[in-house]
Amino acid sequence: MTQIQLPPVPDATVRHYFDTGYWTHETLCDWLFNWADRAPEAPAIYHAGTCISYRELSDRVRSLAGGLQALGISQGDVVALQLPNMPEFVISHLALCLLGAVTQTVHMPYQGAELCFLLQHSQATTFIGLSAFKDVSPAATALGLTTEIESLNQVISVGPEVEGTHALAEMQTHPPLTAWPQLNGLDPFVLLYTSGTTANPKGVPVRYCQFLNNTRASATDLWVDASDVILSVAPFTHLYGLYTLHLTLCSGAAMSLLPLFSPPDLIEAITRDRASCVFAAPAHMAACRDAHLLDDRDNLSTLRMVCLAGSAVPPALAQFVDERLDNGGVIQLWGMSEIQAGAYTRPDDPPEIRHASAGRPSPGNHLRIVLDDGSDAAPDVEGELWIQGASVFDGYLYNEEATREAFIGHDAQNRWFRTGDLATLSASGHVTLTGRVKEIINRGGIKFNSTDVEAIIDEMPTVARSALVPYPDPVLGERTCAVVVSAPGASLSLGDITQTLDACGIAKFKWPERLQIVDELPITPTQKIMRGELKRQLDQHVQGD
């Protein structure tokens, strides 16, 4: 079978991070078995009114691991996992970890050509997916790919029988595994793929030591412990959701599972499972606000923390949510597939910090803001955000060119990852995200970041969500189009937008010169706008005019 090949880590880097304690040899199943021994009857999973204890979770994991091993899955194999936030995802991920296999997460919307690309690039040996999802069968789709992808040997289905696949439910009846590989912190853990908001996804292989020790430090900083009930609105197939799952297992907390987001379903899960911590994207909470579901403070009375991440957080939204948490507060987190949690605000930071910044670096990581000429920016001056430290990945899977472009330097203390994010760093060390380098619009040689303009447009009562996208112009090089999803039943004109921007004092060169109203924007599973796809759609529309 094909086994994953990780980029090498210099010996000096290994020594540095183990000697300083930022890396250890803990594994995810070490955490599971620790809590199964210490608190066997404590709740591990709440799902649709049912509860799974840590003892039961441990037993199910060892049984499924036995079934997977019987299929030939072994240490180093890549297994693609495409499931919503449901018990089967958690159990499958842990069972793969127990065998030393590598979990490749696949977002639920991916099918057809996208799924083929991901499975072929990762050289996955096995696919685990739903028998039916909306109007497609992911398991049947993957089964059809076994004739195209040499490494893909088998498909495991979750749900009704799909001929030619193995049923996960039957595999969970296998006798529990009693012996498994002894892993260490340098072993491969998960394989994530970048969201591809501006380009094709890139594979991000991660070691146990890089992410789990970042998770443990986060649990301490965010005061997460075994008394918490943690709910991730972000899917587990995305880094943000997976981080939340690992945070739960590290702390011995319980996880409340939300398979599919809608504002009413989120509020119902919070109240039913008495969630204490919610990890969501700004768009999730904005949808709850717009549906007036945050007006009833009783819906939020169990919450001590709402973490917002996945895209830039409007300070007004953070303040709005914060003011409705009688027993807690809002924090922000900045992370990427390549680094996990790079920075976050702490629960005891003052409101003005929690509302307007993504906080200070996570332990073991360091940040800098770099200008176009390669020099460090002064405090509060915008530039590209670079990060160096213990949770940063080694390099992209089978893509040396992308790795060379992404990193500056070589040794542990001076190897910086260029994130592509635009940000400022305050004198106190708090980072504020302002946009993406590739989202800069260049109108006649005057460059500007569209984030502040979009924030104003999004606050218009006739707008549900917006994005500013450049389109080619023979004179200026680029002009700007506002692509807008209008509020239900609302009418909107370009003049309405420019009048609002004028009233807010926005410079005229930042105003959009074209308006396109659409039914929906292309978004990632964490509600981040896919700028590359949106620009492609706009270019086609402009060319058709």
One Martini backbone bead per residue (centre of mass of N, CA, C, O) as a GRO file, in nm:
protein
  545
    1MET     BB    1   0.101   0.033   0.013
    2THR     BB    2   0.047   0.368   0.033
    3GLN     BB    3   0.264   0.602   0.190
    4ILE     BB    4   0.331   0.873   0.351
    5GLN     BB    5   0.540   1.165   0.266
    6LEU     BB    6   0.733   1.361   0.454
    7PRO     BB    7   0.890   1.620   0.522
    8PRO     BB    8   1.174   1.705   0.651
    9VAL     BB    9   1.334   1.739   0.974
   10PRO     BB   10   1.551   1.899   1.133
   11ASP     BB   11   1.737   1.813   1.399
   12ALA     BB   12   1.744   2.095   1.535
   13THR     BB   13   1.437   2.126   1.553
   14VAL     BB   14   1.373   1.882   1.723
   15ARG     BB   15   1.546   1.956   1.966
   16HIS     BB   16   1.426   2.231   2.033
   17TYR     BB   17   1.119   2.145   2.087
   18PHE     BB   18   1.177   1.922   2.296
   19ASP     BB   19   1.358   2.083   2.496
   20THR     BB   20   1.123   2.316   2.536
   21GLY     BB   21   0.827   2.151   2.532
   22TYR     BB   22   0.653   2.191   2.257
   23TRP     BB   23   0.721   1.890   2.229
   24THR     BB   24   0.571   1.565   2.210
   25HIS     BB   25   0.445   1.208   2.229
   26GLU     BB   26   0.160   1.257   2.197
   27THR     BB   27  -0.169   1.130   2.143
   28LEU     BB   28  -0.498   1.111   2.088
   29CYS     BB   29  -0.540   0.829   2.234
   30ASP     BB   30  -0.415   0.909   2.498
   31TRP     BB   31  -0.647   1.096   2.574
   32LEU     BB   32  -0.880   0.900   2.560
   33PHE     BB   33  -0.771   0.685   2.767
   34ASN     BB   34  -0.739   0.871   3.004
   35TRP     BB   35  -1.051   0.942   3.031
   36ALA     BB   36  -1.155   0.648   3.041
   37ASP     BB   37  -1.007   0.600   3.318
   38ARG     BB   38  -1.086   0.862   3.493
   39ALA     BB   39  -1.393   0.906   3.324
   40PRO     BB   40  -1.595   0.678   3.198
   41GLU     BB   41  -1.897   0.831   3.246
   42ALA     BB   42  -1.832   1.064   3.095
   43PRO     BB   43  -1.911   1.285   2.866
   44ALA     BB   44  -1.827   1.303   2.509
   45ILE     BB   45  -2.118   1.281   2.350
   46TYR     BB   46  -2.353   1.490   2.186
   47HIS     BB   47  -2.651   1.354   2.003
   48ALA     BB   48  -2.968   1.396   1.947
   49GLY     BB   49  -3.016   1.324   2.274
   50THR     BB   50  -2.750   1.174   2.307
   51CYS     BB   51  -2.499   0.965   2.491
   52ILE     BB   52  -2.139   0.936   2.509
   53SER     BB   53  -1.899   0.789   2.667
   54TYR     BB   54  -1.570   0.736   2.721
   55ARG     BB   55  -1.593   0.431   2.733
   56GLU     BB   56  -1.762   0.389   2.475
   57LEU     BB   57  -1.571   0.530   2.283
   58SER     BB   58  -1.329   0.346   2.328
   59ASP     BB   59  -1.467   0.085   2.238
   60ARG     BB   60  -1.547   0.175   1.949
   61VAL     BB   61  -1.262   0.236   1.851
   62ARG     BB   62  -1.140  -0.051   1.888
   63SER     BB   63  -1.340  -0.195   1.703
   64LEU     BB   64  -1.292  -0.034   1.442
   65ALA     BB   65  -0.989  -0.086   1.428
   66GLY     BB   66  -1.024  -0.387   1.380
   67GLY     BB   67  -1.181  -0.360   1.113
   68LEU     BB   68  -0.965  -0.197   0.959
   69GLN     BB   69  -0.735  -0.401   0.987
   70ALA     BB   70  -0.885  -0.631   0.831
   71LEU     BB   71  -0.861  -0.446   0.557
   72GLY     BB   72  -0.538  -0.334   0.579
   73ILE     BB   73  -0.503  -0.105   0.765
   74SER     BB   74  -0.214   0.106   0.827
   75GLN     BB   75   0.062   0.250   0.889
   76GLY     BB   76   0.056   0.549   0.678
   77ASP     BB   77  -0.214   0.551   0.578
   78VAL     BB   78  -0.452   0.701   0.368
   79VAL     BB   79  -0.770   0.830   0.494
   80ALA     BB   80  -1.071   0.928   0.378
   81LEU     BB   81  -1.293   1.182   0.535
   82GLN     BB   82  -1.659   1.217   0.466
   83LEU     BB   83  -1.814   1.389   0.727
   84PRO     BB   84  -2.002   1.497   0.946
   85ASN     BB   85  -2.097   1.602   1.265
   86MET     BB   86  -2.049   1.285   1.389
   87PRO     BB   87  -1.976   1.004   1.554
   88GLU     BB   88  -1.832   0.864   1.308
   89PHE     BB   89  -1.607   1.064   1.285
   90VAL     BB   90  -1.474   1.036   1.561
   91ILE     BB   91  -1.430   0.729   1.554
   92SER     BB   92  -1.266   0.711   1.293
   93HIS     BB   93  -1.035   0.902   1.365
   94LEU     BB   94  -0.939   0.740   1.615
   95ALA     BB   95  -0.894   0.467   1.475
   96LEU     BB   96  -0.676   0.565   1.282
   97CYS     BB   97  -0.481   0.661   1.502
   98LEU     BB   98  -0.440   0.383   1.637
   99LEU     BB   99  -0.305   0.266   1.358
  100GLY     BB  100  -0.138   0.515   1.216
  101ALA     BB  101  -0.312   0.659   1.041
  102VAL     BB  102  -0.426   0.903   0.798
  103THR     BB  103  -0.628   1.178   0.810
  104GLN     BB  104  -0.839   1.278   0.544
  105THR     BB  105  -1.002   1.561   0.486
  106VAL     BB  106  -1.344   1.608   0.346
  107HIS     BB  107  -1.555   1.803   0.217
  108MET     BB  108  -1.888   1.772   0.155
  109PRO     BB  109  -1.914   1.923  -0.135
  110TYR     BB  110  -1.726   1.722  -0.249
  111GLN     BB  111  -1.706   1.610  -0.593
  112GLY     BB  112  -1.589   1.439  -0.836
  113ALA     BB  113  -1.326   1.615  -0.940
  114GLU     BB  114  -1.244   1.702  -0.655
  115LEU     BB  115  -1.225   1.421  -0.529
  116CYS     BB  116  -1.022   1.304  -0.728
  117PHE     BB  117  -0.789   1.496  -0.672
  118LEU     BB  118  -0.754   1.439  -0.366
  119LEU     BB  119  -0.714   1.125  -0.379
  120GLN     BB  120  -0.478   1.127  -0.580
  121HIS     BB  121  -0.278   1.314  -0.430
  122SER     BB  122  -0.278   1.145  -0.150
  123GLN     BB  123  -0.305   0.833  -0.192
  124ALA     BB  124  -0.553   0.694  -0.111
  125THR     BB  125  -0.688   0.378   0.012
  126THR     BB  126  -0.944   0.509   0.162
  127PHE     BB  127  -1.306   0.556   0.194
  128ILE     BB  128  -1.522   0.764   0.404
  129GLY     BB  129  -1.886   0.768   0.361
  130LEU     BB  130  -2.183   0.844   0.260
  131SER     BB  131  -2.455   0.704   0.108
  132ALA     BB  132  -2.618   0.983   0.166
  133PHE     BB  133  -2.624   1.329   0.016
  134LYS     BB  134  -2.881   1.450  -0.068
  135ASP     BB  135  -2.839   1.383  -0.426
  136VAL     BB  136  -2.600   1.194  -0.325
  137SER     BB  137  -2.321   0.941  -0.331
  138PRO     BB  138  -2.019   0.934  -0.200
  139ALA     BB  139  -1.960   0.629  -0.200
  140ALA     BB  140  -2.024   0.579  -0.500
  141THR     BB  141  -1.829   0.781  -0.615
  142ALA     BB  142  -1.571   0.651  -0.496
  143LEU     BB  143  -1.607   0.375  -0.624
  144GLY     BB  144  -1.569   0.487  -0.919
  145LEU     BB  145  -1.255   0.573  -0.855
  146THR     BB  146  -1.102   0.293  -0.833
  147THR     BB  147  -1.036   0.286  -1.153
  148GLU     BB  148  -0.852   0.566  -1.146
  149ILE     BB  149  -0.721   0.503  -0.858
  150GLU     BB  150  -0.468   0.310  -0.761
  151SER     BB  151  -0.474   0.338  -0.435
  152LEU     BB  152  -0.782   0.283  -0.436
  153ASN     BB  153  -0.940   0.000  -0.272
  154GLN     BB  154  -1.172   0.128  -0.074
  155VAL     BB  155  -1.512   0.145   0.066
  156ILE     BB  156  -1.687   0.322   0.328
  157SER     BB  157  -2.012   0.310   0.460
  158VAL     BB  158  -2.269   0.547   0.580
  159GLY     BB  159  -2.548   0.360   0.601
  160PRO     BB  160  -2.688   0.245   0.363
  161GLU     BB  161  -2.647   0.021   0.137
  162VAL     BB  162  -2.351  -0.021  -0.081
  163GLU     BB  163  -2.257  -0.167  -0.339
  164GLY     BB  164  -1.908  -0.253  -0.285
  165THR     BB  165  -1.913  -0.187   0.016
  166HIS     BB  166  -1.836  -0.110   0.345
  167ALA     BB  167  -1.981  -0.130   0.658
  168LEU     BB  168  -1.940   0.045   0.941
  169ALA     BB  169  -2.137  -0.098   1.133
  170GLU     BB  170  -2.003  -0.378   1.105
  171MET     BB  171  -1.710  -0.292   1.195
  172GLN     BB  172  -1.810  -0.222   1.499
  173THR     BB  173  -1.831  -0.554   1.569
  174HIS     BB  174  -1.553  -0.591   1.621
  175PRO     BB  175  -1.311  -0.690   1.790
  176PRO     BB  176  -1.115  -0.548   1.995
  177LEU     BB  177  -0.834  -0.392   2.009
  178THR     BB  178  -0.510  -0.490   2.180
  179ALA     BB  179  -0.304  -0.394   1.951
  180TRP     BB  180  -0.066  -0.127   1.872
  181PRO     BB  181   0.104   0.114   1.762
  182GLN     BB  182   0.395   0.295   1.852
  183LEU     BB  183   0.388   0.621   1.877
  184ASN     BB  184   0.502   0.948   1.778
  185GLY     BB  185   0.524   1.291   1.739
  186LEU     BB  186   0.650   1.252   1.428
  187ASP     BB  187   0.409   1.138   1.327
  188PRO     BB  188   0.159   1.114   1.126
  189PHE     BB  189  -0.183   1.250   1.140
  190VAL     BB  190  -0.276   1.474   0.922
  191LEU     BB  191  -0.466   1.568   0.615
  192LEU     BB  192  -0.485   1.871   0.467
  193TYR     BB  193  -0.671   2.123   0.279
  194THR     BB  194  -0.682   2.388   0.131
  195SER     BB  195  -0.950   2.593   0.036
  196GLY     BB  196  -0.910   2.753  -0.238
  197THR     BB  197  -0.985   3.072  -0.265
  198THR     BB  198  -0.736   3.131  -0.504
  199ALA     BB  199  -0.672   2.816  -0.541
  200ASN     BB  200  -0.556   2.526  -0.538
  201PRO     BB  201  -0.528   2.284  -0.339
  202LYS     BB  202  -0.316   2.200  -0.058
  203GLY     BB  203  -0.118   1.983   0.105
  204VAL     BB  204  -0.130   1.925   0.479
  205PRO     BB  205   0.099   1.781   0.667
  206VAL     BB  206   0.080   1.647   1.007
  207ARG     BB  207   0.201   1.630   1.323
  208TYR     BB  208   0.145   1.562   1.642
  209CYS     BB  209   0.340   1.778   1.776
  210GLN     BB  210   0.222   2.033   1.635
  211PHE     BB  211  -0.091   2.019   1.731
  212LEU     BB  212  -0.125   1.902   2.027
  213ASN     BB  213   0.044   2.123   2.177
  214ASN     BB  214  -0.133   2.354   2.082
  215THR     BB  215  -0.389   2.246   2.216
  216ARG     BB  216  -0.295   2.239   2.509
  217ALA     BB  217  -0.231   2.541   2.531
  218SER     BB  218  -0.517   2.637   2.465
  219ALA     BB  219  -0.665   2.511   2.705
  220THR     BB  220  -0.523   2.687   2.912
  221ASP     BB  221  -0.583   2.977   2.793
  222LEU     BB  222  -0.917   2.904   2.769
  223TRP     BB  223  -1.019   2.729   3.019
  224VAL     BB  224  -1.034   2.427   2.945
  225ASP     BB  225  -1.244   2.157   3.068
  226ALA     BB  226  -1.436   1.885   3.191
  227SER     BB  227  -1.698   2.086   3.225
  228ASP     BB  228  -1.728   2.112   2.929
  229VAL     BB  229  -1.928   2.217   2.639
  230ILE     BB  230  -1.853   2.162   2.295
  231LEU     BB  231  -1.923   2.366   2.000
  232SER     BB  232  -1.904   2.307   1.650
  233VAL     BB  233  -1.984   2.467   1.354
  234ALA     BB  234  -1.753   2.368   1.235
  235PRO     BB  235  -1.621   2.140   1.049
  236PHE     BB  236  -1.411   1.864   1.088
  237THR     BB  237  -1.287   1.900   0.788
  238HIS     BB  238  -1.184   2.147   0.933
  239LEU     BB  239  -0.949   2.283   1.119
  240TYR     BB  240  -1.134   2.425   1.327
  241GLY     BB  241  -1.302   2.174   1.402
  242LEU     BB  242  -1.067   1.982   1.471
  243TYR     BB  243  -0.952   2.152   1.699
  244THR     BB  244  -1.204   2.129   1.877
  245LEU     BB  245  -1.199   1.825   1.910
  246HIS     BB  246  -0.913   1.813   2.041
  247LEU     BB  247  -0.979   1.999   2.279
  248THR     BB  248  -1.181   1.808   2.409
  249LEU     BB  249  -0.992   1.556   2.451
  250CYS     BB  250  -0.776   1.697   2.620
  251SER     BB  251  -1.000   1.791   2.858
  252GLY     BB  252  -1.258   1.599   2.897
  253ALA     BB  253  -1.484   1.690   2.741
  254ALA     BB  254  -1.775   1.775   2.573
  255MET     BB  255  -1.948   1.711   2.263
  256SER     BB  256  -2.148   1.902   2.047
  257LEU     BB  257  -2.337   1.801   1.771
  258LEU     BB  258  -2.343   1.965   1.435
  259PRO     BB  259  -2.405   1.865   1.121
  260LEU     BB  260  -2.598   2.125   1.050
  261PHE     BB  261  -2.636   2.452   0.970
  262SER     BB  262  -2.861   2.654   1.165
  263PRO     BB  263  -2.981   2.879   1.367
  264PRO     BB  264  -3.191   2.698   1.519
  265ASP     BB  265  -3.002   2.449   1.563
  266LEU     BB  266  -2.793   2.591   1.735
  267ILE     BB  267  -2.973   2.683   1.968
  268GLU     BB  268  -3.080   2.403   2.038
  269ALA     BB  269  -2.802   2.277   2.113
  270ILE     BB  270  -2.724   2.469   2.337
  271THR     BB  271  -2.973   2.412   2.522
  272ARG     BB  272  -2.978   2.099   2.532
  273ASP     BB  273  -2.645   2.068   2.606
  274ARG     BB  274  -2.520   2.305   2.757
  275ALA     BB  275  -2.329   2.495   2.628
  276SER     BB  276  -2.007   2.673   2.689
  277CYS     BB  277  -1.872   2.637   2.392
  278VAL     BB  278  -1.833   2.829   2.089
  279PHE     BB  279  -1.739   2.752   1.746
  280ALA     BB  280  -1.725   3.015   1.501
  281ALA     BB  281  -1.829   3.205   1.250
  282PRO     BB  282  -1.933   3.511   1.171
  283ALA     BB  283  -2.169   3.417   0.983
  284HIS     BB  284  -2.321   3.255   1.195
  285MET     BB  285  -2.384   3.491   1.397
  286ALA     BB  286  -2.516   3.679   1.192
  287ALA     BB  287  -2.756   3.490   1.133
  288CYS     BB  288  -2.864   3.490   1.425
  289ARG     BB  289  -2.906   3.792   1.444
  290ASP     BB  290  -3.099   3.826   1.192
  291ALA     BB  291  -3.305   3.610   1.343
  292HIS     BB  292  -3.323   3.695   1.656
  293LEU     BB  293  -3.170   3.460   1.847
  294LEU     BB  294  -3.001   3.670   2.050
  295ASP     BB  295  -3.226   3.820   2.220
  296ASP     BB  296  -3.243   3.564   2.393
  297ARG     BB  297  -3.059   3.508   2.674
  298ASP     BB  298  -3.142   3.214   2.748
  299ASN     BB  299  -2.994   3.080   2.499
  300LEU     BB  300  -2.693   3.189   2.644
  301SER     BB  301  -2.653   3.111   2.958
  302THR     BB  302  -2.423   2.870   2.926
  303LEU     BB  303  -2.221   3.069   2.813
  304ARG     BB  304  -1.857   3.158   2.831
  305MET     BB  305  -1.789   3.107   2.509
  306VAL     BB  306  -1.712   3.280   2.196
  307CYS     BB  307  -1.561   3.174   1.898
  308LEU     BB  308  -1.406   3.364   1.636
  309ALA     BB  309  -1.352   3.234   1.300
  310GLY     BB  310  -1.221   3.215   0.939
  311SER     BB  311  -1.257   3.532   0.950
  312ALA     BB  312  -1.310   3.839   0.960
  313VAL     BB  313  -1.401   4.038   1.245
  314PRO     BB  314  -1.644   4.235   1.324
  315PRO     BB  315  -1.658   4.436   1.592
  316ALA     BB  316  -1.968   4.471   1.607
  317LEU     BB  317  -2.030   4.168   1.632
  318ALA     BB  318  -1.866   4.103   1.882
  319GLN     BB  319  -2.021   4.302   2.062
  320PHE     BB  320  -2.305   4.195   2.026
  321VAL     BB  321  -2.250   3.914   2.148
  322ASP     BB  322  -2.114   3.996   2.413
  323GLU     BB  323  -2.370   4.155   2.531
  324ARG     BB  324  -2.535   3.855   2.542
  325LEU     BB  325  -2.321   3.748   2.762
  326ASP     BB  326  -2.371   3.710   3.094
  327ASN     BB  327  -2.139   3.446   3.132
  328GLY     BB  328  -1.945   3.588   2.908
  329GLY     BB  329  -1.741   3.578   2.596
  330VAL     BB  330  -1.558   3.704   2.332
  331ILE     BB  331  -1.342   3.553   2.094
  332GLN     BB  332  -1.042   3.522   1.900
  333LEU     BB  333  -0.914   3.346   1.600
  334TRP     BB  334  -0.606   3.247   1.437
  335GLY     BB  335  -0.592   3.032   1.146
  336MET     BB  336  -0.448   2.735   0.984
  337SER     BB  337  -0.363   2.448   0.837
  338GLU     BB  338  -0.042   2.515   0.878
  339ILE     BB  339  -0.086   2.611   1.221
  340GLN     BB  340  -0.350   2.645   1.340
  341ALA     BB  341  -0.313   2.817   1.634
  342GLY     BB  342  -0.161   3.130   1.616
  343ALA     BB  343  -0.398   3.307   1.753
  344TYR     BB  344  -0.544   3.464   2.058
  345THR     BB  345  -0.770   3.549   2.267
  346ARG     BB  346  -0.839   3.604   2.598
  347PRO     BB  347  -1.085   3.595   2.837
  348ASP     BB  348  -0.922   3.845   3.006
  349ASP     BB  349  -0.950   4.034   2.798
  350PRO     BB  350  -1.040   4.314   2.692
  351PRO     BB  351  -1.291   4.408   2.488
  352GLU     BB  352  -1.121   4.579   2.281
  353ILE     BB  353  -0.949   4.328   2.208
  354ARG     BB  354  -1.167   4.102   2.145
  355HIS     BB  355  -1.315   4.271   1.914
  356ALA     BB  356  -1.037   4.377   1.729
  357SER     BB  357  -0.873   4.101   1.776
  358ALA     BB  358  -0.659   3.792   1.756
  359GLY     BB  359  -0.427   3.848   1.940
  360ARG     BB  360  -0.192   3.640   2.061
  361PRO     BB  361   0.032   3.423   2.049
  362SER     BB  362   0.090   3.112   2.066
  363PRO     BB  363   0.265   2.894   2.216
  364GLY     BB  364   0.572   2.885   2.023
  365ASN     BB  365   0.496   3.150   1.870
  366HIS     BB  366   0.570   3.392   1.600
  367LEU     BB  367   0.536   3.736   1.496
  368ARG     BB  368   0.519   3.926   1.179
  369ILE     BB  369   0.544   4.233   0.992
  370VAL     BB  370   0.571   4.267   0.633
  371LEU     BB  371   0.698   4.439   0.387
  372ASP     BB  372   0.773   4.466   0.054
  373ASP     BB  373   1.096   4.512   0.137
  374GLY     BB  374   1.128   4.310   0.413
  375SER     BB  375   1.047   4.480   0.639
  376ASP     BB  376   0.948   4.580   0.940
  377ALA     BB  377   0.678   4.686   1.083
  378ALA     BB  378   0.520   4.904   1.243
  379PRO     BB  379   0.306   4.972   1.456
  380ASP     BB  380  -0.006   4.953   1.293
  381VAL     BB  381   0.115   4.839   1.023
  382GLU     BB  382   0.059   4.716   0.721
  383GLY     BB  383   0.108   4.363   0.636
  384GLU     BB  384   0.256   4.069   0.624
  385LEU     BB  385   0.197   3.765   0.777
  386TRP     BB  386   0.423   3.605   0.994
  387ILE     BB  387   0.535   3.266   1.097
  388GLN     BB  388   0.695   3.110   1.388
  389GLY     BB  389   0.704   2.756   1.499
  390ALA     BB  390   0.566   2.467   1.654
  391SER     BB  391   0.287   2.455   1.455
  392VAL     BB  392   0.439   2.448   1.197
  393PHE     BB  393   0.470   2.319   0.916
  394ASP     BB  394   0.690   2.174   0.674
  395GLY     BB  395   0.507   2.112   0.406
  396TYR     BB  396   0.396   2.038   0.107
  397LEU     BB  397   0.250   1.793  -0.068
  398TYR     BB  398   0.421   1.730  -0.341
  399ASN     BB  399   0.532   2.066  -0.319
  400GLU     BB  400   0.815   2.236  -0.345
  401GLU     BB  401   0.743   2.509  -0.467
  402ALA     BB  402   0.535   2.601  -0.254
  403THR     BB  403   0.731   2.580  -0.016
  404ARG     BB  404   0.943   2.787  -0.110
  405GLU     BB  405   0.735   3.029  -0.125
  406ALA     BB  406   0.638   3.008   0.192
  407PHE     BB  407   0.946   3.021   0.281
  408ILE     BB  408   1.178   3.166   0.524
  409GLY     BB  409   1.426   2.990   0.580
  410HIS     BB  410   1.536   2.701   0.809
  411ASP     BB  411   1.551   2.724   1.098
  412ALA     BB  412   1.369   2.724   1.388
  413GLN     BB  413   1.434   3.048   1.447
  414ASN     BB  414   1.431   3.120   1.097
  415ARG     BB  415   1.135   3.005   0.996
  416TRP     BB  416   0.910   3.153   0.773
  417PHE     BB  417   0.563   3.190   0.727
  418ARG     BB  418   0.372   3.291   0.454
  419THR     BB  419   0.031   3.352   0.481
  420GLY     BB  420  -0.119   3.604   0.310
  421ASP     BB  421  -0.184   3.789   0.531
  422LEU     BB  422  -0.325   4.080   0.648
  423ALA     BB  423  -0.173   4.301   0.902
  424THR     BB  424  -0.152   4.401   1.242
  425LEU     BB  425   0.078   4.514   1.509
  426SER     BB  426   0.097   4.583   1.818
  427ALA     BB  427   0.283   4.681   2.087
  428SER     BB  428   0.136   4.435   2.259
  429GLY     BB  429   0.095   4.185   2.031
  430HIS     BB  430  -0.163   4.238   1.862
  431VAL     BB  431  -0.364   4.097   1.611
  432THR     BB  432  -0.493   4.231   1.292
  433LEU     BB  433  -0.708   4.152   1.048
  434THR     BB  434  -0.738   4.286   0.691
  435GLY     BB  435  -0.656   4.044   0.484
  436ARG     BB  436  -0.537   3.972   0.153
  437VAL     BB  437  -0.297   3.986  -0.073
  438LYS     BB  438  -0.488   3.874  -0.318
  439GLU     BB  439  -0.716   4.114  -0.249
  440ILE     BB  440  -0.581   4.330  -0.380
  441ILE     BB  441  -0.657   4.640  -0.530
  442ASN     BB  442  -0.563   4.779  -0.862
  443ARG     BB  443  -0.627   5.123  -0.926
  444GLY     BB  444  -0.419   5.286  -1.115
  445GLY     BB  445  -0.187   5.213  -0.876
  446ILE     BB  446  -0.403   5.197  -0.650
  447LYS     BB  447  -0.399   5.039  -0.344
  448PHE     BB  448  -0.650   4.817  -0.187
  449ASN     BB  449  -0.848   4.718   0.083
  450SER     BB  450  -1.180   4.572   0.100
  451THR     BB  451  -1.280   4.518   0.393
  452ASP     BB  452  -1.405   4.793   0.490
  453VAL     BB  453  -1.615   4.812   0.264
  454GLU     BB  454  -1.766   4.548   0.314
  455ALA     BB  455  -1.857   4.611   0.604
  456ILE     BB  456  -2.047   4.841   0.522
  457ILE     BB  457  -2.228   4.692   0.321
  458ASP     BB  458  -2.319   4.463   0.525
  459GLU     BB  459  -2.487   4.685   0.705
  460MET     BB  460  -2.695   4.692   0.508
  461PRO     BB  461  -3.033   4.612   0.504
  462THR     BB  462  -3.015   4.505   0.183
  463VAL     BB  463  -2.776   4.315   0.294
  464ALA     BB  464  -2.626   3.999   0.342
  465ARG     BB  465  -2.372   3.989   0.127
  466SER     BB  466  -2.024   4.072   0.037
  467ALA     BB  467  -1.800   4.149  -0.254
  468LEU     BB  468  -1.492   4.258  -0.376
  469VAL     BB  469  -1.411   4.264  -0.732
  470PRO     BB  470  -1.194   4.244  -0.977
  471TYR     BB  471  -1.172   4.393  -1.309
  472PRO     BB  472  -1.089   4.447  -1.615
  473ASP     BB  473  -0.900   4.739  -1.749
  474PRO     BB  474  -0.752   4.923  -2.008
  475VAL     BB  475  -0.668   5.175  -1.821
  476LEU     BB  476  -0.652   5.078  -1.493
  477GLY     BB  477  -0.663   4.746  -1.501
  478GLU     BB  478  -0.871   4.799  -1.247
  479ARG     BB  479  -1.188   4.731  -1.121
  480THR     BB  480  -1.493   4.746  -0.922
  481CYS     BB  481  -1.702   4.487  -0.786
  482ALA     BB  482  -2.019   4.430  -0.646
  483VAL     BB  483  -2.101   4.134  -0.479
  484VAL     BB  484  -2.447   4.052  -0.406
  485VAL     BB  485  -2.653   3.957  -0.137
  486SER     BB  486  -2.966   4.010  -0.088
  487ALA     BB  487  -3.216   4.078   0.089
  488PRO     BB  488  -3.514   3.977   0.142
  489GLY     BB  489  -3.703   4.179  -0.078
  490ALA     BB  490  -3.473   4.357  -0.175
  491SER     BB  491  -3.346   4.660  -0.303
  492LEU     BB  492  -3.058   4.743  -0.525
  493SER     BB  493  -2.802   4.986  -0.584
  494LEU     BB  494  -2.519   5.146  -0.662
  495GLY     BB  495  -2.607   5.416  -0.535
  496ASP     BB  496  -2.659   5.308  -0.252
  497ILE     BB  497  -2.363   5.232  -0.196
  498THR     BB  498  -2.214   5.503  -0.256
  499GLN     BB  499  -2.373   5.669  -0.052
  500THR     BB  500  -2.281   5.513   0.198
  501LEU     BB  501  -1.974   5.554   0.159
  502ASP     BB  502  -1.979   5.860   0.164
  503ALA     BB  503  -2.103   5.886   0.455
  504CYS     BB  504  -1.833   5.720   0.569
  505GLY     BB  505  -1.564   5.833   0.415
  506ILE     BB  506  -1.499   5.690   0.152
  507ALA     BB  507  -1.296   5.668  -0.086
  508LYS     BB  508  -1.362   5.677  -0.423
  509PHE     BB  509  -1.151   5.453  -0.525
  510LYS     BB  510  -1.324   5.226  -0.350
  511TRP     BB  511  -1.552   5.226  -0.526
  512PRO     BB  512  -1.782   5.077  -0.691
  513GLU     BB  513  -1.860   5.031  -1.066
  514ARG     BB  514  -2.021   4.768  -0.995
  515LEU     BB  515  -2.318   4.547  -1.004
  516GLN     BB  516  -2.379   4.216  -0.858
  517ILE     BB  517  -2.653   4.003  -0.828
  518VAL     BB  518  -2.686   3.718  -0.614
  519ASP     BB  519  -2.786   3.427  -0.454
  520GLU     BB  520  -2.475   3.335  -0.415
  521LEU     BB  521  -2.176   3.258  -0.259
  522PRO     BB  522  -1.875   3.125  -0.270
  523ILE     BB  523  -1.800   2.881  -0.013
  524THR     BB  524  -1.679   2.758   0.258
  525PRO     BB  525  -1.737   2.568   0.543
  526THR     BB  526  -1.655   2.862   0.702
  527GLN     BB  527  -1.773   3.106   0.516
  528LYS     BB  528  -1.560   3.158   0.306
  529ILE     BB  529  -1.473   3.334   0.045
  530MET     BB  530  -1.420   3.239  -0.295
  531ARG     BB  531  -1.237   3.442  -0.481
  532GLY     BB  532  -1.150   3.286  -0.731
  533GLU     BB  533  -1.434   3.192  -0.820
  534LEU     BB  534  -1.565   3.473  -0.827
  535LYS     BB  535  -1.376   3.592  -1.045
  536ARG     BB  536  -1.441   3.390  -1.262
  537GLN     BB  537  -1.742   3.457  -1.283
  538LEU     BB  538  -1.705   3.759  -1.348
  539ASP     BB  539  -1.534   3.733  -1.604
  540GLN     BB  540  -1.755   3.588  -1.764
  541HIS     BB  541  -1.964   3.816  -1.742
  542VAL     BB  542  -1.798   4.045  -1.871
  543GLN     BB  543  -1.740   3.899  -2.145
  544GLY     BB  544  -2.061   3.879  -2.209
  545ASP     BB  545  -2.115   4.204  -2.248
   0.00000   0.00000   0.00000
